Amino acid sequence: MTSEKSRQAELEEKRRFWKQHIEDWRSSDLAQTDYCRRHDLLHHRFVYWKRKFQSVSNPAFIEL
């Protein structure tokens, strides 16, 4: 059984992995699909994490 702490560490590792790839993609001149192919990434996971990071930085609801 995996402990909560190790699950959190695993999730944080995934966040760092995908955040770095998304930053690298943005600084490249490649389309998302081309970037994913070159780095052996699943495109649908790339899109998932890109949206996840966008929703954190641009929340749909802002309390006034």
N, C-alpha and C positions, 0 to 999 in steps of 0.2 A: 504494500500500500504506500502510495506516494504522499509525503507530508505536504501540508499547505505551504510551508516555506519553500520547498523545492519546486512546487508548482508555480509559485510566484517568481522564483528565480528563472525558471524555464520561460515563463511568459515575458519577463523582462529581457531575456536573451533574444527572444523572437522579435520583440519591439525594436531592439537595437539593430538586429540584422536587417529588418525591413526598412527601418528609418534610413540606415546607411545606403541601402540600394536605391531607395526613392530619391535621396539627395544626389547620389551618383547619376541616376537617370536624368534628373533635372539639369545637371550640369553637362550632360552629353547632348549631342544633336540627334539622338536616336528616337525612333518611335517606341512606344511601350513594348509592343510585341517584339521588335528587333532587339531591344535591350534584354528582355526576358530570354529570348533564344540564345543570345550570346553568353548569358550568365546561368543558363540551365535553371530558370525559374518558371514556375507555373504562372501564366498570365493572370488567371482568375484570382490567385492569391495576392499577386502584386496589386491588382485593382482593389481587392478587399482592404489591404493594409493602407493603400494610398487614401481611400475614402475614410478609413478609420482615423488616420492622422489629420485629414482635412476637417472632419467633424469635431475634433478636439480643438483645433486652432480657430475654426469658424463655427461656433455653435449656432444652431438654427433659432434658438430662443435666447434672447438677452433680457434679463430682468432690469427694469428701470427703477 
